[in-house]
Amino acid sequence: MKLLYFAWLRERVGVAEESVELPSQIETVGQLIAWLAARGETYAHAFEKPAVIRAALDKRHVRHEALIGGASEIAFFPPMTGG
């Protein structure tokens, strides 16, 4: 699965994108965020406040409860403002 990181998440993780093999028990975006936060210090820092992290599953905005299913791409980004 391809993971994309934007804005300060990208800066904290240290990469703009990566491909990962998810453990079979990861079913939701929220579970993925928790798994990423446990991958090391840079990920822990990036995902230290999961409630503010936004996600897009195959380019569609989703909540943390969304099932990952057969998605090929998940993007993570901070809250956005319009103007």
PAKE-906871 format. One record per atom (N, C-alpha, C): x negated, y negated, z negated; residue in three letters. Coordinates in pm, whole numbers, plus 50000, padded with zeros to 5 digits. Layout:
BEGIN
XYZala ...
END
This chain:
BEGIN
499165011750000met 500005000050000met 499114987650000met 499524977850076lys 498774965250081lys 499334955649976lys 498434949949897leu 498794939749798leu 498184926649841leu 498974916049837leu 498524902649873leu 498644893649751leu 497654885049732tyr 497634875849619tyr 497504861549671tyr 498304852549616phe 498284838749661phe 497994829149547phe 497464817449584ala 497194806249492ala 496314810649375ala 496684807049252trp 495794810149139trp 495704825049110trp 496664832949155leu 496524847549140leu 495344852549222leu 495214847549343arg 494084851249430arg 492764847049366arg 492734835149311glu 491514830249247glu 491134838849126glu 492104842849048arg 491824850648927arg 491444865148959arg 492144871149056val 491834885049093val 490504885549170val 490274875449253gly 489014874749326gly 489094879749469gly 490284883749514val 490484887949653val 491844883049700val 491984881149830ala 493264877049886ala 494184888849910ala 493584900349939glu 494384912349962glu 493554924749936glu 494254935749913glu 493594948649895glu 494594959649923glu 494074971349952ser 494904983249970ser 494684992249850ser 495784997249794val 495705005849677val 496585018049696val 496225028549627glu 497045040649618glu 497735039949483glu 499045038249485leu 499785036849359leu 500025050349294leu 499925050949162pro 500295063249091pro 501785066149115pro 502155078549116ser 503535082449147ser 504555076949048ser 504145074048925gln 505095068948825gln 505445054248844gln 504755047148932ile 505055033048957ile 506225032349054ile 507385027949003glu 508595027449085glu 509105013349111glu 508805003949020thr 509324990349034thr 508184980249044thr 508534968449089val 507554957549096val 507014954448957val 507864954448857gly 507424951748720gly 506434962048669gly 506664974648701gln 505714985148663gln 504384983248735gln 504444978948859leu 503224976348935leu 502444964948871leu 503114954448831ile 502454943148765ile 501764947848638ile 502434956048558ala 501834961248434ala 500614969848466ala 500714978048569trp 499594986648610trp 498404978248655trp 498694967748733leu 497624958948779leu 496944952048661leu 497744947348565ala 497184940348449ala 496234949248369ala 496424962248378ala 495584971648304ala 494334975848382ala 494144970648504arg 493024974748588arg 491694968248553arg 491704958348469gly 490454951848432gly 490674937448392gly 489604930948352glu 489674917448297glu 490244907248395glu 489824907648520thr 490314897648616thr 491804899448642thr 492254911948653tyr 493684914648673tyr 494474910948548tyr 493944914148432ala 494614910848307ala 494824895748297ala 493814888148337his 493924873548335his 494974868748437his 494964874448555ala 495894870348660ala 497344873248622ala 497574884648558phe 498934888948527phe 499284887848379phe 498594878848307glu 498814877648162glu 500204872448127glu 500874865448218lys 502234860648194lys 503124865848307lys 503504878548301pro 504234884648412pro 505554877748445pro 506184871548347ala 507484865148372ala 507414853948475ala 506244847748491val 506134836748588val 505704841448726val 505314853948739ile 504854859148868ile 506044862148958ile 505974857449080arg 506984860249181arg 506444870949274arg 507354878349337ala 506924889149425ala 507784889449550ala 507174894249658ala 507894896549783ala 507554910749828ala 508554918349856leu 508434932149899leu 508714932450049leu 507704935750128asp 507834935150274asp 508444921850319asp 507904910950265lys 508234897150300lys 509634892750256lys 510214899850159arg 511514896350104arg 511364894149955arg 511754882349906his 511634879349764his 512484889249683his 511874894349576val 512564904049492val 512294901149345val 513134906849260arg 512944906049115arg 512024917249072arg 511544916348950his 510624926448898his 511284940248885his 512604940748879glu 513324953448868glu 513454960649002glu 513074953949111ala 513234959749244ala 512404972449260ala 513014982449323leu 512324994949351leu 511364992949469leu 510164998149455ile 509154996849560ile 509485005949678ile 509935018149648gly 510315027449754gly 509225029249857gly 509555028149984gly 508605030150092gly 507995017250145gly 507955006950063ala 507404994050107ala 505954995550150ala 505554987350244ser 504164987850291ser 503344976150238ser 504024965650189glu 503314953650145glu 504044947050029glu 503274942949928ile 503824935149819ile 502934923049798ile 503554911349798ala 502834898849777ala 503184893249640ala 502164887849574phe 502354881549442phe 501934866949450phe 502734858349388phe 502454844149394phe 503054837149272phe 502544825349240pro 503094817849126pro 504404811249167pro 505124805849069pro 506374798749100pro 506124787649202pro 507104785449286met 506984774949388met 507984763949358met 507664752149404thr 508614741149394thr 508854735649534thr 510014730149554gly 510344724249683gly 510264709249675gly 510434703149787gly 510384688749779gly 510654681849905gly 
END
